[in-house]
Amino acid sequence: MPVNVKRIELLAPARDYDSAVAAIDAGADAVYIGGARFGARRDAGNSTAEIARVVEYAHLFGVRVHATLNTLLYDDELRDAGRQARELVDAGVDALIVQDMALRRMDLPVELHASTQMHTMTPADALFLERCGFARVILERALSLEEIRAVCAATRAEVECFVHGALCVGYSGRCFLSRSMGPRSGNRGACSQPCRLPWDLVDGDGRRLVTGRHLLSLRDLNLSARIGELLDAGVVSFKIEGRLKDTNYIRNVVTWYRRAVDEALAVRPGLVRASAGESTPDFEPDPAKSFTRGESEYYFSGRCRGVASFDTPKSVGEFVGRVAATGRGGFLLDRPHALVAGDGICFGGRGTRVNLVEGSRIVPDRMEGIVVGCDIYRNYDRLFNQALERSRMRRTLAVRAACEVSEDRVSVRYTDDEGVAAEAVSEGRFEAADDPLRMADTIRTQLTKSGGTPFVVTAVEAIDGRRFVPASLLAALRREALERLRAMRVARPLPHRILAEERTARFPRQELTAQDNVTNRLAAAFYRDHGVRRIERGLDLADSTAGRCVMRTAYCLRRELGACLREGTQLRGPLYLEHGAFRYRLEFDCGRCEMALVDESRPAEMRADGPTAGTREKRRRCKRN
């Protein structure tokens, strides 16, 4: 590939081998997958042997495999983390996605990517990571296009950003809300997702201004209409969230983004797709028909209202209409619809199933909550999901075939579009053919077949049928040559950038707070070597988060409620979020346009339930470290 051509990557999540295959077959240029431990999705771990299987299938198409090793590490875990990292490298992964700088200090022979958990938001942060040997930085999801463009302009490291899926309300790697409510830490791969809980908004006098709403739950990201702008800004990898999502979600969403990325590449000379092969879907993709809390571009165009999903943290799906009339256990919509029995619908935070559709009349399993004027969404499309489950979409590689026959030798050769070629040869005595035209047709027919391989023969070079070759021999040579081509593609090394750490690089700040989460000696040494003078013990190691900031976020509840302090509002004074015994003071930094949550919950010992066994064990472990 010419040096002035930039490779563009569609990066898909993989929970396991099956979902990885689904993503690759749908057109992903890379997949990211978790190992057995130390991944930010603890429930999406895989053995090294399983990841090796993923690598073999992926490399056939030139698809890269990125392994997630992106949790914080404790001192007593460093040896195990290093061992797992090297096992993943031996399994053939193309990059490690890491959060903890201890892994930068382990001299791993693999490309390193700076996880979104590193909270990269500024050009200075990205440039520092580049100088420290990270081939790629994965941006914080709250950035605007202008901020993304500034980061891309400042660094030679590749820039990756999320374009689809669930959004974390807190800044990545800087959220301790889950940790403040129990032993499960988001920075350790076990977030309990308290941001999706119902919360009360309380003022300084104890009045409940909002009750039981999902005030921290964000809509899901969808930037599929913005791919071209991100390409022009300098982004090279487009990441889909969803390592805990099902295979139907992967197949549908990856197919949708494959189309969007290809359309953007088609009008941008110098940008090419990063992998090989062709995926032909046998369904029409639609991300609104897979899990979604409602679409949002978040803060792509700047800070704005309308990014939250107050009614429900569950999948909302696609809008199908408004209830125009009710009666006889059913309802009518104000527009034509395509609902069928077995579909799932939701309305006002509730949900039910469609039992019967009679003309325009829809009969649900229950009518409670369905009233005139109510908006109806379909969050499960039975026929669409059946189409996804029955899909036989596969990814194929185009090859050209050639056959040469002499008096004592016959060879069959296949060459793919990237110039990789494999040949199978047989020696013997090949007599003149009685019917050269028929023999040529037999050779062409045999070489065109590809059986159950991923190859599709698009051309057969001029065939000479003057000598007779048994069809069985041609078939055997074809199978041998195609298998050799498959093995050669799998074994072919993919591009890597394994970079050294520049010890002279200076970290943009000289102090690290507890929220910067340095939790082991290697990470602490890394930052000290790069000019940091004061390092506070990481908050994930603390016995308690009482009185500490447990979340910083670009999301502002005041702005979302139409009560922005900069725009003028009658809602002034202190505000708190409460859920049961948990209470958090809201702090607003209008200069930065940020919100923070400070833990003002009562200590566990003062609550009726007391500390859990998990919390007690966590404390014992913290003290050992």
N, C-alpha and C positions, 0 to 999 in steps of 0.2 A: 504494500500500500504506500502511495507517495507520502513523503514526510509532511507536506503541507495540508494533508487531509486530516480532519479531526473526527475521531470516532465518538459517536453519541450512543448512550446506553439507556435502555429501559430496564429498570431494576425491580424485580418482583419478589415478594415474600414467599418463603417456603417453610411450612410447618414441619414437613417430613418429606420422604422420597416421593410419595404420590403427588403431593401438591407441587413439588419441584418439577416433576415431569409435566404436570398440567400447565404450569407457568411457562416452561420452555416450549411446549407444543403450541401454546397460545402466542408465542413470539417474543418472550423476554430475552434480552441480551445478557442479563446476569440475574442471579438469584442470591438472596441472603438467607442464611439458615443458622440455627443455633446448635452448638455442641452440647455435650452432656451436662455441662455446668457453666456458670459464669456468663450466661446470656441474659439480656434484659427481658426476655420472656421465658421464665422458668418452666412454664408448661409447654414449651415448644422446643425441648431439648432432643438431641439425636446422638446416637452412638457414632464413633469415628467410622466404623464400618459402613453405617448408613450414609454418612456424608461422602465416603469414598464412592459409593454407588451413584450418588447425585453427581459427583465430579465426572465420572465416566460418561454418564448420559449427556451432561452439559457440554463437555469438551468436544463431543462429536459435532456440535453445531457452533463451536467457538464461543460458547456461553461461559462466562466467568462465574465462579462460586465464591461468595464472600461469607466468611464465618463470623458470627457475632460473638465476641468475647468482651462485652461492653458493660459489665457491672463493676462496681467498686470492689477492691480486693483488700482483705485483711492480711496482716503479717503472716499468720499461720496458714494462709492459702496460697502464698506466692509460689511455692514449689509446685503445688498441684496445678495452678494456673499455667505456669511455664511448661509443665509436662503436657497438659492438654493442648496448648498452643502448638507445640512441636509435633504432636500427633496429628493435628489438623493440617499442618504443613506437609507432613508425610503422606496424608490422604490426598493431597493435591489441590487444596483450596488456593485460590488466587490472591486473596487478601484477607486480613483480619480487621474487623471493625472493633475498635477499642475505646474505652473511656479512661481507664486508669493508666497513668503515666508509668507505672511499674512495668508494664508490658513494653514500653518504648526502651526501657533499660535492660531488656532480656536478650538483646542481640538476636532477634528472631529473623531467620532467612526468608522473609515474606513481605509483601507490600502491606503497609499499614494505612488504615483509614481512620480519621478522627471522627468518632461517633457524634451524632447530634447531642448525646449526653454531655459532650464537652462544652455545649452552650456557646458555639461560635456565632457571634453576631456582628463583629466589626472587622474591618480590613486589617487592623493591627493583630487581632487574634489569629486570623487566617494566615497572615504572613509569618507569625511566630511558629505556627504548626508546620508550615512548609519548611522553614529553616530547621525544624527539629526532626525532619525526615518523614513527614506524613505526605504520602502521595496524593491524598484526597482529604478534603474537609467536607463534612456533612452539616449543613446549616441548621440553625434553630428555625423552627417552623413559623415563628411570628414575624419574620422579616418581610418588608415590602419589596417590590420590584426594584426600586431605587437603591435600597440597602443591599440587595443581592448583587446588583450591578457593580456597586462600589467594592464589594468583597472580591468579585471575579476580576476586577481591574487591578487589584492589589497583589494578587498571588499567582504564581505559576502552578500551584497545586490544582488538581482537578476539583471542581465544585459540584457537589451533589445536593439536591434538595428534594423534599417530599412534595408530591403533587396530588396525592389522593389518600383518603382514609381518615381514621380517627385522629383527633388533635388532643394533645395534652394541654390543659389550661395553664399549667405552670411552665416556666422555662425549663427546658429539658436538662436533667441532671442537677437541677436546683430546687426540686420539689420534695418536701419532707412531710407532706400532709398525711400520707399513708403511714409513715413511720411514727408520726405524732399520735396516731390513734391505735397503735398496736405494734406488734413485732415485725410486720411485713413492710419492707422498704422498696420503693420504686427503683432506687439506685442499686438494689440487690436483686432485681428481676422478679419481685414478688408484690408489685403494687396491688393494693386492695381496691383501687379506683374510688376513693371516697368522694372525688369530684363529681361522680355520677349520682351521689345520694341526694335526697331531698333536704333542703336547708331552710332555716328561718332567718330573715334579715331583721335585726333588732337594733333600735337606737339606744342612745345613752341613758334614756329614762326607762328602758326595759320594754318599750312598746314594740310589738311585733308588726313590722311594716309589710312584710311578705311572709307567708307561712307555707311550708311544705312544698316549695318549688325547687327545681333542679338548677339552682342559681349558678353553679360552676360548670355545668355540662355544656360543652360546645357542639355545634353542628360538625359534620364531617367535611373534610377538605375535598374540593374538586377543582383542579387547575387545568383540566384537559383543554379548555379553550385558550389557555395562555402559554402553551408549549412554545410557540414561535417566539414570543417575547422573552421567554427564559433562555432559549437558544441564542438569541441576539445579545442577551446580557452576558453570556459566557458559561452557562450551566451545561455540563456534559452528561450528567446522570440524573434521570427522573425516577424517583423512588415511590413505590406504592406501599402503603402500610397494610399490615394484615397477617402477621405470622400465626395468629390464633383464629383466623377466618377459615371457612370451609373451602373445599376444592371448587365448588360452583362459583363462589365469589372470585377466586383466583382466575378461573377460566374466563369469566365474563369481563372483569375489570381489566385484566391484562390485554385481552383482545381489543377492548375499547381504546386503551392507550397506545397499543401498537398502531392502530389506524391513525390516531392523532399525531403521533411522533412521525410516522411515515409521510403524512401529508405535509408536515412542517419541513421535513428534510428535503422533500421533492423540489422545493423552491429556494433551497439554500445550497448553492454549489460549494464544495469544500467540506461539507458535513456529510458523514456517511454512517450508516448503521454499524454497530460494533460487533455483530455476529452474523452468521450465515444461515441460510435456509428460508423456506417459505411456509407460512401457516395459512391455511385456507379455512376460515370458520364455516361451520354448517348451522350457525344461528346468528341472529342480529344482536350484537352486544348492546347493553343498556345498563349503566352503573346504577340508575335509579331502581333497578329491579333486584339488586343485591343489597346487603346490609348497608343502610345509611340512616343517619339521624337527621337527614336533611342536608342539602348541599350548601357549601359556603366557600368563598375564596379567602376567608379569614382576613388578614390584613395586607393582602397582596397589593392593594391600591392605597394603603394607608389605614390608620386606625378609624374604625367605624362601628356603628351599631348593627344589630341583626345577626350576630355570629353565635348566639346561644340557643340552646334547646331547653327552655324552661319546663315544658310539659312532661317530657319523658327522656330518659337516657337510652331508650331502646330504639330499635330500627323503626323509622317512620315510613320509608318507602316513597312511592310515587303518588302524587295527588290525582284522584280520579273524579272528584266532584263534590258538590255541596248538597246536603239533604234538602229536597224540595217538598217532600210529603212523607208521612208515616201512617201506618195502619195495618191491621191484620197480621201483625208479627213481622212486618217488613217495611221497606222504605223505597222511595224513588229518588234518583239523583237529578240535578238540574241540567244534565248534559248526557250525550251518549257515552257508554262505558263498555269495557271488555271484561268485566268481572265474570268469573265462573265459579261453580261449586268447588270448594277446597281452597280457594284463595284466602289469605289472611288480610284483614283490614284493621286499621286503627283510627282513633278519633279522640281528641282531647286527652291523650295520655292513656287511654284504654285500648283494648283490642279484642277481637273475636274472629270467628271463621265464618265464611259464607257457606250456608248449607244448600241453598237453592237459588237459581236465577230463572224467573218466569217472565220472559220478555224484558220489560224495563223494571220489573219488581225484583228486589233483592231481599232474600230472607236469610238473616244471619243466625248464628247459634244463639245469640242473646241480643236483645234490643236495648238493654240498660245503657243509658248515656247517649243513645242515638236520637237526636231531636232535630226538628226543622232548623236549617241554618248551620248545622254542624258540618265541618269539613271532613271528608273521608279520604283516607290514604290506603293504598294497597302495599303492605309490607311483605307479602309473600304471593308471588305469581306462580300458581301451580303449574300451568302449562309451560311457562318459561323455564322453570327449574327442571321440569321433565326433559325439556329440550337440551338443557345443559348436561344433565345426567346421561342422556343417550348420545351425546355428542361423540363423534368419532374423529374429531379434528386431530390431525397429526402434523408434524413438521417434517418437511422433506428437503433434500439436497439435490439439486439438478446436476446431472453428470452426462458426459459424452462418452460414447463407446466406440472402440475400434478393434478390428480383428485382422491379424496378418497370418496368412497360411503359405507355407513353402512345402517343398517336397518332404522335408524331415522335421518340420516344426510348426506349431500353431500357438499364437499368443492372443490373449484377450486383455484389453487395457481400458480402464475407466479413469476419466479426468474430471474433477469437479470445477466449479466456477472460480475457485480460488487457486487453481493450478495444481492442487494435490492430485497425484496420479498413482495408481497401483496396477500391477500386471500379474497375470498368471500364465504359465507357459507349459506346454506338453510337447515332448519329442516323440517321434515315431515315423511311420511310413504313411504318407498321405497321397493316395492315388488320384488320378484325374477323375473328376466328377462326370457322371453320365449326362446330367442335366445341370449345367452351370447356373442357369437362371433360378432353378428351384433350389439349388444349394445356397445361392446368395440370399434367397428369401428365408431359408432355414436359419442361416447365420444371423440375419437381421432380427428375426423373431426371437431367437434365443437370447441375443444380447440386449434386447429391449426389455425383457422381463427383469424384475428386481425383487420379486417375492415379498417377504415380510421385512425387508430392509428399509431404512429411511431414504433410500436413493430413488430418484425418478430419472429415467433415461430420456433425455430430451432430444438427442441426436445420435445417429449411428453413421460413422464415416463410411465412405465408399467401400463396398464389399466386393471382394473378388471370390467368385464361387467356382473357380476352375478346378479346385481340388476338393475331394470329399472329406468332410469331418463329421463323425457321428454326432447326432444331436445330444446324446448323453454326455459326451466329452465336452461339448460347448457349454452345456448346463453346469457341469462340474467346474470348468474354468471360470465361468461367470460368477458362481458362488464364491470361489476362492479369491478372485480379484476384488469383488465387492467387500468381502470380509477383511482383506488386507487394507482396502481403502478406509474402511471404518476404523480399524486399529490404528492406522497412520493418523487419522484425524484426531482420535482420542489422545494419542501420545504426543501430538504436536504441541510444543510450548506456546502459551498465549502471552501477549505483551504484559510485562511487569515493570514496576518502578520501585525497586528496593533501595531506599535512600538512607544515608547516614545522618546522624544527629549532629548539628552544629553546636558545639558546646559554647560558642561565643554569643549565640542568640540570647536576647534579653526578653524576659516575660514582660508584657505591657504594664504590669502592676508590681509593686514591691511588697504588698501584703496580700495574704489569702485568709479569708474568713472561714468560719465553720461551714458556711454554705458552699464554699468551693470544694469541700469534701475530700481532703487529703487524708487517707485512712491507712497508709502503710509507709514503711521506712524508705522504700525505693522511690515512691512518688514524692515524698518529702525531699529526698536527696536531689531528685530531678529539678524541682523548682528552686531549691537553694543554689544549684549549679547555674541556673539561668537568672540569677539576680534577685530572687524573692528573699526578703530579709526577715519577714515575720509570717509564720504559718500557724494558724489556729487549728486545733484538733477538729477533724471532720465531724459534722453534726450527726452522721450516721453512727458514730461511736459513742455518742452521749447517752447517759442513762435516761435523760428527760429532755424534751424540747420546750418545756414550760418557759414562757417569756421570750422565746426565740422566734425569729422569722422562719416560717416553714414553707412559704411559697412566695416567689416573685413572679409577676406575670404581666404581659402586655394587655391582657384582658382587664377591663375596668367595669365593675358592676354598676358604678354610677353612670358611666356612659351608656351601658346597655339598658338601664332603666330610664334614660332620659334625664338624669340628674347630674350631669357633668359640672364640676365646680368652676371650670373655666368658662362655661357657657351661661352660668347663672342658674341657680336652683334654690328652692326653698328647703330642700333636704340638706341640712347642714348638721354639724356636730358629729360625734363619734358613731360609728356603725360596727356591728358585729354579725358574724355568721354563727349560727348554733345548730347542732344536730345532737339531740340527746344531751349527754354530759359534756360534749365537746363544744368549745367556744373559742372563736378566733376574732381578734380585733383587726379591722380593715384599715390599712394605711394607704394614702393616695399621694403619689409623687407626680404632680401635674407637670413639672418640668420635663420629666422623662416619659410622661403619659403611661405610668405603670401603677399597679396595685400590689400590695403585699398583705399576707396573712400572718398575724403574730399569735402564737399559741397562748391563750389565756384559760385553757381548760384546767379543771381541778386535777391534781395529781391522782394517779390510779389508786393510791392508798386511801384517798378520801372519798372515792366513789364506792357505790354499793357493791360492785362486782370485784373491786380490788384488782391487783395486777394479775395478768394471766400467766399460765405456766410458760408460755412462749416468751412473754416479756421478761420473766425472771431469768430464763436461760439466756436471753439476749444480753441482759445486764451482766451476768456472769462472764459471758464471752467478751463483752466490751472491756471488762476489768482485766481479763487475761491479756488483752492487746494494748 
